[in-house]
Amino acid sequence: MTHALRSRTGTVVTGGIPRPGRPRATSAPSGRTGRPRRRRSRTWSSAGAFAVFVLPTLTVFTAMVLAPILWTLCIGMTDERATRPETSFVGLDNYGFLLEDEEFRHALWNTVVITVIVVLLTNLLGLAIALLLRRPGRLYSLLRGVYFTPVILSAVVVSVIGRSILADDGLLNSTLVSMGVESPPGWLTDPSYAIYSVSGIMVWQMLGFAVVVYLAGLAGIPTELEEAASLDGAGPWQQFRAITWPMLAPALTINTVMLMISTFKVYDQIAVLTNGGPGTDGTATVAFEVIRTAFSEQRPGVASAMAGFMLLVVSAASVTTLKLLQRREVNL
């Protein structure tokens, strides 16, 4: 009779011939494994990274941007006045008053007109100048810096320079008189010219930004595409229409949205150049009306409603424009 023996290593021995058997199952050591500790350490490291990098920025954004916006919207639903201590909640009555106020509607129309002029002319002139300055050379590098100079100046400085040129006795009218023009127009005092003069000065200041953005877009166009189009017999206009213009779609999106936001909240140029005139609200914008209503008329409730209304209009216009322009962008 053959006896089966099992060795310590788990090998079964039958009749003196060993054969492999199933090893003994070893029990897992008692206690916690290291995996939960790793997960906990990763969680703490993520929380530490959030506290170091995100939390300070989020705190500053909440304190400097989000909280003032919410507070302004709340004040816009009251009848608060600086000359009256008591304040009551009026809901949306201030917004209804704005829709019926002719001065506010006129200021809103002026803002829209200035925005359309600035966005269209700045994009058009910026693209044309960028196409001329995309060539290499010291002269073109110098001209790029010259066009960008008004961007780094403050709006007040640019407005003072513009007023010295466009005033009734300014440089432009003095030149026209010396050329034989008897009665040159009042560029800032005539309601027929004032809003266009203000728009022209804003175009001059923002033109350098548009040129730089378009130059960056032109630098990102592969030269192989233009060379292939030239070999196929395409002329300059055909190359621009089929290659350059579609490739500049991201630059157009950036310029349009940034110019729209900057122009919609224009105040400094209006205050320095025309002070809201000529006449009654000839060039007054929504931002100018907000400041005047809050500090001159001492009605912060209505002024906050104006600011809230402008925030909604700018946000809706920016998001809509961004979505429409992003549809035509070309992905390389």
Phi, psi and omega per residue, in radians:
M1 nan 2.267 -3.088
T2 -1.550 2.248 3.122
H3 -1.696 2.401 3.101
A4 -1.724 2.174 3.126
L5 -2.043 2.560 3.107
R6 -2.032 2.129 -3.133
S7 -1.370 3.075 -3.128
R8 -1.156 -0.512 -3.124
T9 -1.447 -0.040 3.116
G10 1.692 0.114 -3.130
T11 -1.493 2.235 -3.126
V12 -1.511 2.219 -3.132
V13 -1.935 2.039 -3.135
T14 -2.130 2.062 3.118
G15 1.055 0.607 3.111
G16 1.408 -0.116 3.136
I17 -1.840 2.027 -3.105
P18 -1.343 2.488 3.013
R19 -2.364 2.557 -3.072
P20 -1.185 2.448 3.107
G21 -2.173 -3.075 -3.118
R22 -1.387 2.164 -3.109
P23 -1.205 2.738 3.124
R24 -1.169 2.477 3.106
A25 -1.361 2.227 3.134
T26 -1.671 2.374 -3.120
S27 -1.345 2.489 -3.129
A28 -1.204 2.495 3.132
P29 -1.110 2.465 -3.127
S30 -1.248 2.729 3.141
G31 1.909 3.025 -3.124
R32 -1.412 2.539 3.075
T33 -1.461 3.057 -3.090
G34 -1.477 -0.130 -3.066
R35 -1.181 -0.809 3.093
P36 -1.055 -0.582 3.116
R37 -1.133 -0.673 3.107
R38 -1.119 -0.746 3.127
R39 -1.107 -0.713 -3.139
R40 -1.144 -0.684 3.117
S41 -1.146 -0.670 3.089
R42 -1.133 -0.696 3.119
T43 -1.083 -0.783 3.132
W44 -1.160 -0.631 3.103
S45 -1.169 -0.688 3.085
S46 -1.133 -0.733 3.102
A47 -1.123 -0.669 3.095
G48 -1.151 -0.717 3.089
A49 -1.102 -0.701 3.103
F50 -1.104 -0.748 -3.120
A51 -1.165 -0.587 -3.069
V52 -1.429 -0.751 -2.974
F53 -1.744 -0.662 -3.005
V54 -1.697 -0.736 -3.027
L55 -1.062 -0.766 3.096
P56 -1.063 -0.764 3.118
T57 -1.120 -0.724 3.126
L58 -1.133 -0.647 3.116
T59 -1.149 -0.805 3.124
V60 -1.112 -0.732 3.132
F61 -1.101 -0.729 3.135
T62 -1.149 -0.739 -3.085
A63 -1.294 -0.620 -3.009
M64 -1.728 -0.345 -3.060
V65 -2.137 -1.054 -3.001
L66 -1.175 -0.817 -3.129
A67 -1.092 -0.797 3.084
P68 -1.078 -0.630 3.108
I69 -1.114 -0.823 3.131
L70 -1.107 -0.699 3.127
W71 -1.149 -0.688 3.104
T72 -1.112 -0.731 3.110
L73 -1.121 -0.621 3.105
C74 -1.206 -0.763 3.123
I75 -1.115 -0.569 3.140
G76 -1.156 -0.204 3.095
M77 -1.786 0.322 3.099
T78 -2.195 2.959 3.075
D79 -1.819 0.649 -3.073
E80 -1.090 2.390 3.042
R81 -2.310 2.529 -3.122
A82 -1.216 -0.421 -3.107
T83 -1.643 0.069 -3.117
R84 -2.331 2.162 -3.060
P85 -1.248 -0.630 -3.084
E86 -1.379 2.512 -3.112
T87 -2.360 2.404 3.123
S88 -2.218 2.715 -3.134
F89 -1.444 2.243 -3.102
V90 -2.066 -0.033 3.106
G91 1.226 -2.233 -3.101
L92 -1.691 0.293 -3.117
D93 -1.120 -0.637 3.124
N94 -1.110 -0.646 3.119
Y95 -1.205 -0.678 3.052
G96 -1.121 -0.640 3.083
F97 -1.109 -0.680 -3.132
L98 -1.124 -0.675 -3.135
L99 -1.165 -0.412 3.117
E100 -1.698 -0.193 -3.102
D101 -1.405 2.117 -3.088
E102 -1.216 -0.605 3.125
E103 -1.123 -0.750 3.134
F104 -1.170 -0.716 3.120
R105 -1.132 -0.644 3.089
H106 -1.168 -0.698 3.090
A107 -1.134 -0.670 3.100
L108 -1.142 -0.686 3.101
W109 -1.138 -0.748 3.081
N110 -1.040 -0.714 3.134
T111 -1.100 -0.740 3.138
V112 -1.145 -0.745 -3.136
V113 -1.097 -0.816 3.130
I114 -1.104 -0.705 -3.136
T115 -1.108 -0.781 3.139
V116 -1.097 -0.780 -3.125
I117 -1.114 -0.815 -3.087
V118 -1.148 -0.769 -3.110
V119 -1.127 -0.790 -3.100
L120 -1.201 -0.895 -3.076
L121 -1.181 -0.691 -3.123
T122 -1.153 -0.724 3.091
N123 -1.139 -0.749 -3.104
L124 -1.160 -0.892 -3.134
L125 -1.199 -0.650 3.122
G126 -1.102 -0.711 3.106
L127 -1.159 -0.749 -3.141
A128 -1.102 -0.778 -3.139
I129 -1.189 -0.649 3.111
A130 -1.108 -0.662 3.095
L131 -1.146 -0.551 3.118
L132 -1.375 -0.524 -3.055
L133 -1.704 0.124 -3.123
R134 -1.359 -0.099 -3.129
R135 -1.352 2.612 3.102
P136 -1.347 2.719 3.119
G137 2.444 2.706 -3.118
R138 -1.172 -0.652 -3.131
L139 -1.093 -0.763 -3.134
Y140 -1.208 -0.594 3.050
S141 -1.123 -0.699 3.097
L142 -1.135 -0.719 3.131
L143 -1.161 -0.597 3.069
R144 -1.067 -0.751 3.100
G145 -1.143 -0.643 3.131
V146 -1.126 -0.766 -3.137
Y147 -1.195 -0.471 -3.115
F148 -1.490 -0.183 -3.075
T149 -1.030 -0.797 3.139
P150 -1.064 -0.393 -3.119
V151 -1.180 -0.663 -3.082
I152 -1.423 -0.147 3.074
L153 -1.478 2.671 3.106
S154 -1.276 2.776 -3.132
A155 -1.111 -0.560 3.134
V156 -1.174 -0.761 3.139
V157 -1.103 -0.795 3.122
V158 -1.087 -0.672 -3.136
S159 -1.194 -0.670 3.094
V160 -1.116 -0.723 3.083
I161 -1.107 -0.768 3.126
G162 -1.123 -0.650 3.120
R163 -1.182 -0.628 3.104
S164 -1.160 -0.410 3.128
I165 -1.534 -0.723 -2.989
L166 -1.734 0.039 3.110
A167 -1.141 2.876 -3.115
D168 -1.038 -0.623 3.089
D169 -1.896 0.482 -3.095
G170 -1.446 -2.991 -3.051
L171 -1.137 -0.710 -3.082
L172 -1.170 -0.840 -3.135
N173 -1.190 -0.599 3.085
S174 -1.116 -0.671 3.088
T175 -1.156 -0.727 3.126
L176 -1.129 -0.693 3.105
V177 -1.115 -0.709 3.120
S178 -1.163 -0.376 3.115
M179 -1.576 -0.005 3.066
G180 1.876 0.038 3.106
V181 -1.359 2.104 -3.050
E182 -1.288 -0.847 -3.100
S183 -2.228 1.518 3.116
P184 -1.183 2.676 -3.079
P185 -1.220 2.724 3.041
G186 -1.544 1.711 -2.999
W187 -1.124 -0.541 -3.123
L188 -1.976 -0.118 -3.111
T189 -1.938 -0.211 3.107
D190 -1.703 2.164 -3.134
P191 -1.035 -0.401 -3.136
S192 -1.306 -0.378 -3.086
Y193 -1.994 -0.355 -2.919
A194 -1.070 -0.845 -3.066
I195 -1.154 -0.546 3.107
Y196 -1.341 -0.551 3.072
S197 -1.172 -0.749 3.088
V198 -1.093 -0.743 3.119
S199 -1.095 -0.684 3.132
G200 -1.116 -0.689 3.106
I201 -1.162 -0.662 3.096
M202 -1.182 -0.639 3.062
V203 -1.087 -0.740 3.134
W204 -1.058 -0.709 -3.116
Q205 -1.256 -0.677 -3.050
M206 -1.571 -0.071 -3.076
L207 -1.113 -0.697 -3.125
G208 -1.067 -0.667 3.102
F209 -1.088 -0.793 3.139
A210 -1.118 -0.669 3.134
V211 -1.096 -0.768 -3.127
V212 -1.113 -0.739 -3.139
V213 -1.135 -0.745 3.122
Y214 -1.203 -0.605 3.063
L215 -1.113 -0.682 3.077
A216 -1.126 -0.692 3.087
G217 -1.154 -0.690 3.105
L218 -1.155 -0.607 3.121
A219 -1.187 -0.402 -3.139
G220 -1.531 -0.032 3.116
I221 -1.399 2.181 3.136
P222 -1.087 2.299 3.122
T223 -1.181 -0.384 3.140
E224 -1.093 -0.608 -3.142
L225 -1.150 -0.762 3.141
E226 -1.192 -0.673 3.107
E227 -1.137 -0.717 3.112
A228 -1.134 -0.675 3.107
A229 -1.155 -0.653 3.099
S230 -1.130 -0.705 3.108
L231 -1.147 -0.528 3.116
D232 -1.414 -0.026 3.079
G233 1.632 0.237 3.140
A234 -1.350 2.373 3.111
G235 -1.454 3.126 -3.133
P236 -1.036 -0.764 -3.135
W237 -1.160 -0.705 3.103
Q238 -1.144 -0.667 3.087
Q239 -1.140 -0.721 3.128
F240 -1.126 -0.762 -3.079
R241 -1.255 -0.599 -3.047
A242 -1.680 -0.414 -3.046
I243 -2.110 -1.015 -2.989
T244 -1.152 -0.880 -3.072
W245 -1.119 -0.797 3.071
P246 -1.087 -0.629 -3.136
M247 -1.240 -0.360 -3.138
L248 -1.560 0.182 -3.128
A249 -1.047 -0.766 3.086
P250 -1.070 -0.682 3.105
A251 -1.133 -0.684 3.088
L252 -1.105 -0.693 3.115
T253 -1.086 -0.814 -3.127
I254 -1.091 -0.841 -3.113
N255 -1.097 -0.783 -3.074
T256 -1.123 -0.806 -3.107
V257 -1.179 -0.779 -3.125
M258 -1.148 -0.726 3.111
L259 -1.156 -0.662 3.133
M260 -1.120 -0.789 -3.137
I261 -1.148 -0.753 -3.107
S262 -1.154 -0.676 -3.082
T263 -1.341 -0.574 -3.100
F264 -1.141 -0.471 -3.124
K265 -1.854 0.487 -3.096
V266 -1.201 2.311 3.085
Y267 -2.433 -0.800 -3.012
D268 -1.039 -0.800 -3.100
Q269 -1.101 -0.693 3.139
I270 -1.154 -0.750 -3.108
A271 -1.145 -0.644 -3.081
V272 -1.437 -0.739 -3.010
L273 -1.379 -0.858 -2.997
T274 -2.245 -0.231 -3.071
N275 0.959 0.651 3.124
G276 1.539 -0.234 -3.121
G277 -1.531 -2.855 0.003
P278 -1.344 2.762 -3.095
G279 1.289 -2.610 -3.121
T280 -1.647 1.863 3.088
D281 0.973 0.755 -3.131
G282 -1.128 -0.688 3.127
T283 -2.225 0.270 -3.115
A284 -1.135 2.368 3.097
T285 -1.896 3.086 -3.131
V286 -1.116 -0.756 3.126
A287 -1.105 -0.674 3.090
F288 -1.124 -0.698 3.109
E289 -1.174 -0.600 3.101
V290 -1.080 -0.839 -3.125
I291 -1.149 -0.761 -3.110
R292 -1.165 -0.715 -3.139
T293 -1.187 -0.654 -3.084
A294 -1.305 -0.713 -2.985
F295 -1.859 -0.616 3.129
S296 -1.460 -0.779 -3.128
E297 -1.599 -0.115 3.081
Q298 1.004 0.787 3.098
R299 -2.198 1.330 -3.103
P300 -1.160 -0.450 3.112
G301 -1.117 -0.862 3.118
V302 -1.181 -0.677 3.118
A303 -1.106 -0.673 3.104
S304 -1.170 -0.616 3.064
A305 -1.136 -0.680 3.061
M306 -1.064 -0.787 3.138
A307 -1.110 -0.719 3.086
G308 -1.112 -0.701 3.097
F309 -1.120 -0.740 3.115
M310 -1.126 -0.656 3.100
L311 -1.082 -0.752 3.133
L312 -1.146 -0.735 -3.126
V313 -1.152 -0.793 -3.133
V314 -1.130 -0.725 -3.141
S315 -1.114 -0.801 -3.135
A316 -1.133 -0.748 -3.138
A317 -1.166 -0.689 -3.129
S318 -1.177 -0.788 -3.135
V319 -1.129 -0.748 3.131
T320 -1.105 -0.802 3.124
T321 -1.100 -0.716 -3.139
L322 -1.097 -0.751 3.137
K323 -1.164 -0.707 -3.118
L324 -1.187 -0.725 -3.098
L325 -1.319 -0.502 3.140
Q326 -1.221 -0.319 3.140
R327 -1.198 -0.476 -3.078
R328 -1.735 0.095 3.124
E329 -1.260 2.477 -3.106
V330 -1.715 2.199 3.085
N331 -1.591 2.068 -3.138
L332 -1.380 nan nan
